[in-house]
């Protein structure tokens, strides 16, 4: 570059006739800019004929070019290479794209939160509308004074009253979905609910139930309907509440499995019976192995069920959402070998009562007769077995109360009976005739809850429950 400047200066000087006497000065002008001055004496002219002309204009143009070259040599603005400029531009573009992705993810999160809030607002609006449309309970005139109850700790309601037998027939709100069908009781004054809770602790007249709450099944009340399934997957299934619930789920939690289909793995959880009746699950778990039949049960924070197409029993821990134990039920029939009369691959039926976990099934050695096994709830080991003399496929369903097996004669007859009882304490069985109703004429599951003293059933798309009454064990 220096060579080029020198070459240009030489060219300018060579164009003068007296280049040997030419001189150049560089000074700052009044504005502070650098100015170059050339002096070339003329050999023939004593004065300049004109102050401007083509020669001077050409000289000015050459000087401007020279100024640009000198500015570059003296540390002017550096030239940026094209590759570096392209890299800088790519970095800026990447940063802009990253910021755009972050903004887009934040927008999606806010949209999801907005949808959740909108759903909650809609639910609250529907609930408010339902409460507005609900008629107020009629006020009944005050009843005349009644003789005091034997238990002086019982308090009578301060408002309108009804007969004691009517109160005792009312459902218990805690863990009892029948309260959903009687909203006047559910939202009544607290003294009525307190009276109900105290009355239920008073032994029935005659002392027909022992101190442990066990005894023979005396009667089964009419079914109470809690919910109807929404689609064909709910034609039959299993629902349950844990009688000995552990954290993180409480005793009011309700669990449901729709068992129609070849790959049954979804376990739906509801906070309470009201949420079940409204159809809003708060928890949905995907089981690691498919469920077979309607024989699953819940006990001490675990789901117990039979794995599809096998005699393997599985204990699924709800808190860790993983399998805690797995064991084969020795010699048990499975996948349609020894089902109940309605079918549904109900070869193995798990049950819970006051004394723990049971399995109801059959084997080839028993030739289809019902076998009862008491299981270790921790590792699923068989502690003891009993063989009955009633065939499994001749009954519609079975359940266990206080160590006694009860069978139901028909799953489709609207008016049938509990027709057989086997006592594991005495290893004796006998025929019984306790009325039982299949309201919807396709009862595919019956289980007993020892805390609520209820039978839970699944009757042709409908989730229902039955109150039961137990009496003192009769001498044989």
Secondary structure, DSSP 8 states (H G I E B T S, - for coil): -HHHHHHHHHHHHHTSTTGGG-EEEEEE-TTS-EEEEEE---SS-SS-S-S--HHHHHHHHHHHHHHHHHHHHTT------HHHHHHHHHHHHHHHHHHHHHHHHHHHHHHHHHHHHHHHHHHHHHHHHHHHHS---------------SSTT----SS----HHHHHHS--STT-GGGGG-HHHHTS-HHHHHHHHHHTTS--TT--S-TTS--EEEEE---EEEEE-SSGGGSSEEEE--TT--TTS-TT-EEEEE--SS---EEEEESSHHHHHHT--SEEEE-SS-B-TT--EEETTEEEEEBTTSSEEEEEETTTTEEEEEEE-TTB--SSSS--TT-TT-S-EEEEETTEEEEEE-BTTTTTEEEEEEE-TTT--EEEEEEEEEEGGGSSEEEEETTEEEEES-SS-SEEEEEEEEETTTTEEEEEEEEEE-TTS-EEEEEEETTTTEEEEEETTEEEEEEEEEE-----
